[in-house]
């Protein structure tokens, strides 16, 4: 297992925690040293957690913070990193189902992989003594791997502030409430975290009410707005749309691509039902798509001059900026990047194991910001039915862009600056 540093270069009990104070912690760092922020991202599936954390890291680095990323992403060693970011890779795992994981490669038992990840996190935090630990999505980490570190911080590093960052939607309220009750997550959040920040807006989805956090956290629960990475000018090497086609440009994406084959297969089938020359399409399969799934798509697209398959892009927002329409699954980052680019989009949400993408797609469709197509049998026909309308840009209701707040990364920086006396207090979205 390789735990070497990169520089840009059910599980546990609650015993041992101290209840955090309500006041501010005095920074213990030497005068003149930049506040040190650790971002933890378990990264068990896809690219969403990595891309969200890198957007936050870029904002923090620009604000003068020293930033470390502890990540289990399987692509971290080949992904472009912001200058100045320090990365501690964790042995990657793969999600096998709801709350079920296994090692991504090798023959080591999962318990050994988890134990090594836990030791790396603990060792790095103890050695570096960060001013702030920002935990992404999983309060106890992957299968409880953060519990020992959270206990260490409360008992041995009391000046370190701990923040939980939650995306706009986790799952259905019933599922989250039951899981958190069984796994004692409410008690953990109350004792181990100084703040909980939601990467979304309460007016669109009230996380505190949905998941039972309002009475527990009070003023420690904040809504920062969506974390959006701005599109940069298209770098050299970004593939052009197929030269032989003159139709409207369509980008098809499914994040990392680990479960996106169904969407891309259905899209290619839908093209057969459209008039010739209607579209010019780039299908971004993603670096995590299996070789057999990619080969089947390549066979399906063979001989089509209006389709180009690419396996990865380091700048998806740049591709979106060039597109006339985006067809995507409904993950957090893909959805937010579509909204930031203000592109017409068709969202096909993942059906399982969580209701997250379906709920998000319904909210965005209700605001008139996207079209949706339900997954399952007959998806190609449904896509063929909605594609002409989406390509024309004609919407049934006027888009409510004013309902969105895309300032999440900036507000995370402001909150951390406030905590470390490195910036004035932040204002948060409703």
PyMOL commands that set and color helices and strands:
alter all, ss='L'
color gray80, all
select helices_A, chain A and resi 48-62+76-78+110-128+142-144+147-156+173-182+185-192+207-210+214-220+261-272+291-301+316-322+332-341+356-366+379-392+401-403+408-419
alter helices_A, ss='H'
color red, helices_A
select strands_A, chain A and resi 5-7+36-41+66-71+86-89+93-97+100-103+132-136+161-167+195-199+221-223+248-253+279-284+307-310+325-328+344-347+371-372
alter strands_A, ss='S'
color yellow, strands_A
deselect
rebuild
show_as cartoon
